[in-house]
Amino acid sequence: MHPYYARNRAIPPEWRYKIMSVRLERKTLSINRQLYTFDKKLGKGAFGAVYAARRYSDGAPVAIKVISLASQKDSLALQNAESALTEIEMAKRLTRTSRHIIHMYDFDFHQTGLSFIVMELGQQDLEKYLSQRLVLEPADRKFIWRQLVDIAGALDSQQIVHRDIKPQNLIIFPGGIVKLGDLGIAKQAFHDKTGPTGTPLYSAPEVTRYKPMVVLTTAADVWSWGAVLYRMTYMQHPHYDPPCYYPLENQRLTSDRYLNDVLRRTLVLSPEKRPTPSWLAKHPYTNT
């Protein structure tokens, strides 16, 4: 943990009003006493942007997530700082249980009001991979799915609810290895109540739609795993209209009865009716 934050549990006051809008491409910055040269922006999320970069000392490629801590509201600045620390802490725990979690190399809180998380750089996210194809071959889909089930088991073993599992947060590495990133809004299961968040259709209905505050369980992520499998099967995002596992646009149900069974049981509006990650691991679709 950054020494200032560990000591004070607060955002340094000089950061609060520095609203950063600088371009980082082609800039070289020091992050925890290491120089990194930023390249292109890879994507942007609710809490920050991710850039491709190179470590100046040896030219090693990395990805750097940049989160702005600057805000005129102390509560928002603190929320952004907590998001960065949550991502680091949970990634450290999860990488001990699965090789399919993005590895964090370093992090720093910068005096400009920016937070940096240095991590391994993949080739592309799953959404981009799918958007380049009209269909996904069954063998390729199952190869990816088995890796997703491994991630589901790792999250479940730590009782972590990711809340924003989607193709954009699943990064593909050489050899077709898939790793989960963006743990910024992850929560400990049963830990506290939460309001709407996540990404509609890929996040469970209780994450995105319900106005009453609800206590989330790992069943929320089970919906998301089914939603990603739906995307890989029908090459479109899922929906919240029961029966949720049915394809839209006049497509036929998949002829793979085991695949269809996973979709039917995961894409259920009621979290109590969804299976567990261990059920997914034992299912014939995963194992045949």
NORBELJO-V441632 format. One record per run of one state. SS is the DSSP state (hx for helix, st for strand, lp for the rest). FROM is the first residue (numbers start at 1). LEN is the number of residues. If there is no record, write none. Layout:
# NORBELJO-V441632
SS/FROM/LEN, SS/FROM/LEN
This chain:
# NORBELJO-V441632
lp/1/2, hx/3/6, lp/9/4, hx/13/3, lp/16/12, st/28/4, lp/32/2, st/34/11, lp/45/4, st/49/7, lp/56/5, st/61/8, lp/69/5, hx/74/21, lp/95/6, st/101/1, lp/102/2, st/104/6, lp/110/4, st/114/6, lp/120/4, st/124/2, hx/126/6, lp/132/6, hx/138/20, lp/158/2, st/160/2, lp/162/5, hx/167/3, st/170/4, hx/174/3, st/177/4, lp/181/6, st/187/2, lp/189/4, st/193/2, lp/195/10, hx/205/4, lp/209/5, st/214/2, lp/216/3, hx/219/16, lp/235/22, hx/257/10, lp/267/4, hx/271/3, lp/274/3, hx/277/6, lp/283/1, hx/284/4, lp/288/1
